[in-house]
């Protein structure tokens, strides 16, 4: 049976929550080619659909990937150019983990033809769905917030020194959304002291934020990278922590409400 590539629930608010890295499924033929470290799936944005389970209730549309980023990275450009030139990054078809461990067994790395096939099979349907839902909400409201939801281990020396702030907002240095929308999110983050935060720091937004964010056409895109230590165990088996998540969810709820209310 074919495994669905994404799950989409349609809402009525001018708000689409995209969760491109929460998937854990790896097709069996690919799974057989991967290393034990890859199969641990440490680089997954674990449990984000559960963390954001309030979004659909508040009326947002929610689009969540089902396949692991080892299959294809939905937040990378289709031609795989670097989003952070000069910095160490992973690509459209990652070949190593965030800790520089090989994803593939010897002789099993994908070639260019496989890259093209996976892009068409897995990457494009997610982006077709994302664009289609944005267009539907634009037709209803004339403007829309695209909230790209991510999480990451709080300490990853490959990508940043020390511990990452708990909340990292990215708007492509303000190009992906109107100033009042970003200011609304920053105001909510600044209104509390439980979580550290930054805007357009190490993570300025991936391809989804940069490509779809077009405030002059009514699409206001923001990426939020959340440290996983705020809602789950960062070591395998990566358990969800309701005691931690229940403290973070009200803040996430306020963030989504604030950016929708700030729409021009």
C-alpha positions in Angstrom: 0.0 0.0 0.0 1.3 3.4 -0.9 2.1 5.6 2.0 0.6 9.1 1.8 3.2 11.8 1.4 1.5 14.4 3.5 -1.6 15.1 5.7 -3.6 18.3 5.1 -6.5 19.7 7.2 -8.2 22.8 5.8 -9.2 25.6 8.1 -11.0 28.9 7.8 -8.5 31.3 9.2 -5.9 33.1 6.9 -3.3 30.8 8.5 -1.4 27.8 7.1 0.9 25.9 9.5 3.4 23.9 7.4 5.4 21.1 9.2 7.8 19.7 6.6 10.2 17.8 8.8 8.0 15.9 11.2 7.6 12.8 9.1 9.3 9.5 10.2 8.3 7.1 7.4 11.1 5.7 5.2 10.2 3.4 2.3 11.5 -0.2 2.9 13.7 -0.2 -0.2 15.5 3.0 1.0 15.6 1.8 4.6 17.6 -1.2 3.6 20.4 1.2 2.3 20.7 3.3 5.4 23.0 3.1 8.4 21.8 2.3 11.9 22.5 6.0 12.8 20.2 7.1 10.0 17.5 4.8 11.1 17.5 6.3 14.6 15.9 9.4 12.9 17.6 11.8 15.3 17.2 14.7 12.8 13.4 14.4 12.6 11.4 17.4 13.9 9.8 15.0 16.4 6.2 15.4 17.6 5.4 18.8 16.0 1.9 17.8 14.8 1.2 16.9 18.5 2.8 20.1 19.8 0.7 22.2 17.3 -2.5 20.1 17.8 -4.3 23.3 18.9 -3.8 25.0 15.5 -6.6 23.1 13.6 -8.9 23.8 16.6 -8.3 27.5 16.3 -9.2 27.4 12.6 -5.8 27.1 10.9 -5.0 24.9 8.0 -2.2 22.4 8.8 0.0 20.6 6.3 2.4 18.0 7.7 4.8 15.7 5.9 4.8 12.0 6.7 8.2 11.0 5.2 11.5 11.5 7.0 13.8 14.2 5.8 16.2 11.4 4.9 13.9 10.7 1.9 14.0 14.3 0.7 14.3 17.6 2.5 11.2 19.6 1.8 12.7 22.8 3.0 15.5 22.9 0.5 15.4 24.4 -3.1 14.6 22.0 -5.8 18.0 22.6 -7.5 19.7 22.2 -4.1 21.6 25.5 -4.0 22.8 26.4 -0.5 20.6 28.7 1.6 23.6 29.6 3.8 26.6 30.0 1.5 29.9 29.4 3.2 28.2 27.5 6.1 27.9 23.8 6.7 24.5 22.6 5.6 22.6 19.5 4.6 21.1 19.2 1.1 17.9 18.2 -0.8 18.9 14.5 -0.4 21.0 14.5 2.8 23.9 12.1 2.8 24.9 12.6 6.5 23.2 13.3 9.8 23.4 16.5 11.7 26.3 15.0 13.6 28.2 14.2 10.4 27.5 10.5 10.5 26.9 8.8 7.1 23.3 8.2 6.2 24.0 5.5 3.6 25.9 2.2 3.7 29.0 2.0 1.5 28.1 2.1 -2.2 24.4 3.1 -1.5 24.5 6.9 -1.9 22.0 8.3 -4.4 23.0 9.6 -7.8 21.6 12.5 -9.8 18.9 10.4 -11.4 17.7 9.2 -8.0 17.7 12.8 -6.8 15.4 13.8 -9.7 13.1 10.9 -9.1 12.7 11.6 -5.4 12.2 15.3 -6.0 9.2 14.5 -8.3 7.9 11.7 -6.1 8.1 13.3 -2.7 9.1 17.0 -2.8 6.8 18.3 -5.5 3.5 16.9 -4.2 4.1 18.6 -0.8 4.8 21.9 -2.5 1.9 21.6 -4.8 -0.3 21.1 -1.8 1.3 24.0 0.0 0.8 26.3 -2.9 -2.8 25.1 -3.5 -3.7 25.8 0.1 -2.1 29.2 0.1 -4.0 30.1 -3.1 -7.3 28.9 -1.5 -6.8 31.0 1.6 -5.7 34.0 -0.5 -8.9 33.7 -2.5 -10.9 33.7 0.8 -9.1 36.4 2.7 -6.8 38.3 0.4 -3.9 37.7 2.7 -2.5 34.8 4.6 0.2 33.8 7.2 2.4 30.9 6.3 3.9 29.6 9.6 6.7 27.1 8.9 7.1 25.0 12.1 10.4 23.4 12.9 12.3 22.0 15.8 15.9 21.0 16.4 18.2 19.6 19.1 19.3 22.5 21.3 23.1 21.7 20.9 24.5 20.9 17.5 28.1 22.0 17.1 28.0 21.4 13.4 25.6 24.3 12.8 26.0 26.7 15.8 28.1 27.2 18.9 26.7 26.5 22.3 23.0 26.2 22.9 20.5 27.6 20.4 17.9 30.0 21.8 14.7 28.2 22.7 12.7 30.1 20.0 14.4 31.2 16.7 12.1 33.2 14.4 13.1 33.6 10.8 11.7 35.9 8.2 14.6 36.1 5.7 15.7 39.3 7.5 12.2 40.8 7.2 11.7 40.1 3.5 9.3 37.3 3.9 6.6 39.1 5.8 5.4 42.6 6.6 7.1 44.5 9.4 4.0 44.5 11.7 3.6 40.8 11.4 7.2 40.1 12.5 6.9 42.7 15.2 3.8 41.0 16.6 5.6 37.7 16.9 8.6 39.4 18.5 6.4 41.2 20.9 4.8 37.9 22.1 8.2 36.3 22.5 9.5 39.3 24.5 6.4 39.3 26.8 7.6 36.2 28.6 10.8 35.1 30.4 10.5 31.4 30.4 12.1 30.9 26.9 15.1 32.5 25.3 14.4 33.9 21.8 16.0 35.5 18.8 14.8 36.8 15.4 16.8 36.2 12.2 19.8 34.8 14.1 21.5 31.5 13.0 18.3 30.5 11.2 16.7 33.1 9.0 14.1 30.8 7.4 14.6 28.0 4.9 13.4 27.7 1.3 9.7 27.5 2.2 9.9 30.9 4.1 12.0 32.5 1.4 10.2 31.2 -1.6 6.6 31.6 -0.6 6.9 34.7 1.6 5.7 37.5 -0.7 4.1 40.3 1.5 3.4 42.4 -1.6 1.2 39.6 -2.9 -0.4 38.9 0.5 1.6 36.0 1.7 3.5 36.6 5.0 5.9 33.8 5.9 7.6 33.1 9.2 9.7 30.2 10.3 9.9 29.2 14.0 12.6 26.8 15.1 11.9 25.5 18.6 14.6 23.8 20.7 13.4 20.2 21.3 14.4 20.4 25.0 11.4 22.7 25.5 8.9 19.9 24.8 10.6 16.5 24.5 13.6 14.3 25.4 16.4 15.1 23.0 17.9 11.6 23.4 16.5 8.4 21.8 13.8 7.3 21.9 12.9 11.0 21.7 9.8 10.8 23.9 7.2 13.6 23.9 7.1 15.4 27.3 3.5 16.6 28.0 4.7 18.3 31.2 7.1 20.5 29.1 4.8 20.8 26.1 1.8 22.0 28.1 3.9 25.1 29.2 5.0 25.9 25.6 1.8 25.4 23.8 0.0 28.5 25.2 2.9 30.7 23.9 2.7 29.1 20.5 -1.0 29.7 20.5 -0.5 33.4 21.3 2.1 33.6 18.5 -0.2 32.3 15.9 -3.1 34.6 17.1 -0.8 37.6 17.1 0.5 37.2 13.6 -2.9 36.7 12.1 -4.3 39.7 13.9 -1.3 41.8 12.6 -2.0 41.0 9.0 -2.2 44.2 6.9 
